[in-house]
Amino acid sequence: MGRSLTMKKINLNDYEIDIPNELKSLLPGFVRRRFDDLQSLNFYLKSNQCSEISKIAHKIVGHGAGYGFTALSELGALIEINAKSESIEEINFLIHNFEEVINEIKIKYL
């Protein structure tokens, strides 16, 4: 297996998330899709399908950045890197962290 990243917990409280009012109607769908991502990540983790986990994580990186959720993008990047090196323990830790973060999402509209 390749080099894995040290387990790092990311906390959404470390980030200020300001969302323009124009995106307000899109956010419920965005959050729902992150819960869908979580379900998929857990499904693929159970069968050690790291290539599928990597694909989902890559998608999370882009979606998080597009909406200003830096914490989600950082977690997605860490999951993707660890999936490519098949570091199951780290992936499991990061997926649990991802779940905590999406459960903590609080949005302030500009």
Buried (B, 14 or more C-beta within 10 A) or exposed (E): EEEBBEBEEBEBEEBEBEBEEEBEEEBEEBBEEBEEBBEBBBEBBEEEEBEBBBBBBBBBBEBBBEBBBBBBBBBBBBBBBBBBBBBBEBBBBBBEBBBBBBEEBEBEEE
